[in-house]
């Protein structure tokens, strides 16, 4: 393994160690550089070869969490293309993601309303990216005009994030109930958007 590969591997170890520390009790602002270094198996001084400080690591974690969500959406689209229903497949894929990556989602959820302005702005930027992708996908698959597709995407993302927050530490049975409820709510949103399109066309 060359030096660059080793550096990338160590950077990845730091990121994964930080995510592991972000359990239901801990936020980004409450973990220390020393804790992260210890969990990653490196000396604290080595941390600075990869990140300027703990805040830069935090912003990287937000970016990683946002990327994971967008990859999740693309995974759901692949499943939909192979014959799954859009809402059922999307919600089921999202719930699987939360179960397997609860600290990743917990980070976005907590820092969205956290005390750090930089982290809040970064999370809002990631949610905006998610909204844009969902808007574009909705326009491509339903023919809705942009203004309605964008409002639909925003409503759907808020509903799904809220359901995700409820499902984070829930039992399997509770998660299933949350999933069924949010699927029904999303159908209401979709039907409302189609009705809005009809009204906009007829005016």
N, C-alpha and C positions, 0 to 999 in steps of 0.2 A: 504494500500500500504506500503510495507516494504521500508527500507532505500535504498537498492540497486535499486529497481524499481524507486524510486523517483529520484535517481541520474541519471539513464538512461533517464528518462523523461526530466529532466532539460538539460542534454547534447543534447538531440534531439531538445529541444526548442532553444538552442543556435545555432545549425547548421541551423535550419529552419529560424531563425531570420537573420542570416548572408546571406543566399541565398536571402531573401527578399530585403536586402539592396543592392544587386548587380544588380542594374538596368542598363539601357543603359548609364548612366552617371558615374557609380562607378565601380572601380576595387577593387581587394582584398587589394592592397596597400593603398587605399584611405579610407577604413573604419576603425574606431577606436574600441578599446576594449569597451570603454564606450557606444558607439552607439549600439554595438551588445548586451551588457548587458541590456541596456534600452529596446531595441526591444524584448528581450527575457523575460523581466519582472523580472530580478534578479539584485542584487547589483553587482557592478564591482568586488568586492573582491571575490564573489562566482564564478566568471569566472575561477579563478585559481584552483578551485577544479576539473575542467574538462579539462582545456588546459593550457599548460605552458605559452603560449603567443599567440598573434594574428596570428603569422606565423604557429604555430602548428595547429590552427583552419583552416587556409588557406589550408594546406596540407590535412587535413581531408576532406575539401570541395571538393578538386580535386579528392580524392579517391572516395568520394560519387558520384560525377558526372560521373566518369569512370564506377563505378558499375552500375549506372542507365543506361548508354549506353549499357553495356553488357546485362543487363536485357531486354533492348529494343530489342536487336538482338534475344534473346531467344524467346521473345514474337512474333517477326516477323516469326521465324521458326515455331512456333505453328500454326500461321495463314496459312503459306505456306503448312504445312502438311495437313491442312484441305481443301486444294484445291485452294489456292491463287497462282498467278504467282509470281515467286521469286522477280523480279525487282519491279514490281508494288506494291506488298505487302510491301516490305522492305522500299521503298521510302515513301509510304503512312503512314506507321507506324512511320517512322522517322519524317515526317512533323507533325504528331499528337503530337509526343513527344515534338518537339520544341514549338508548340503552348501552350501546357500544362505546360512545364517546361523551359520557355525561359531563365530564369536566370541561370539554371543549364548548359545549352549549352553555354550560353554567357560566363560563367566562363572558360570553356575549351578553347573556341575560343580566348578569350582575354589573358589568362595567357600563352597560347601556344607561344605567341610572347611578353610576358610582360617583365618587368624589373627585376623580381626576378629569379635568376638562379635556385633556389630550386623549385619554382613553375613551371618553364619551363620544368625542368627535370621530375617533377611529371606528368605533362600533357603528355609529350612525352612517358612516361612509360604507361600511360593509353591508348594512341593511339596504342602503340605497342601491348598491350593485345588485343585490338579490332582487329588489323590486324591478330594476331595469330589465334583468334577464327574464323575469316572470312576465313583465309587460310585453316584451318582444315575442316571447313564446305564445302568449295569449293572442296577440294580433295575428301571428302566423297560422295559428290553428283554428281560430274562431272567426277571424275577419272583423272583430270589434274595432271601432275607431279608437285612436290613441287615448283620448281623454277618458273614455269608459274603461278601456283595458288597464290603464294606469291606476284608476281608482279601485278597480277590482283587485289588482295585484297588491296594492297597499292594504286593503281590507283582509285579503287572504293571508298575507304575511303576518299581520297583527294577530289574527285568530290562531294561526299555527304556532307562533311564538308563545302566545298565552297558554295554549294547550300544552306546549312543550314544558313550560314552567310548572304546570300542574302535574305533569307526568314524570318529572325528573326523579323524584324520590318515592314514586308510587309503586304499589305492588303490580304484578302482571295483570290481575283482574281490573284494578283501577285504571291502568294504562289503556286496556281494551275499551273500557267505558269512556274514557276521555277521547280516544280515537274515534269511536262511533259518534260521539256528540259533535266533535269538530267537523267530521265528514258531512253531517247534516247541516251544520252552520255554513260550511263552504258551498253546499248546494244552494242554500238560500241566496248567498252572494252571487253565484253564477246566474241563477234565475233572475235576480234583480238586475244584473248587468245586461242580460238579453232583453229584458223589458225596457230598460233605459235606451238600448240601441233602437228598439222598435219605435219608441216615443220620439227619439231624436230624428229618426228617418222620416217620420210622418209629419213633423213640424216644418 
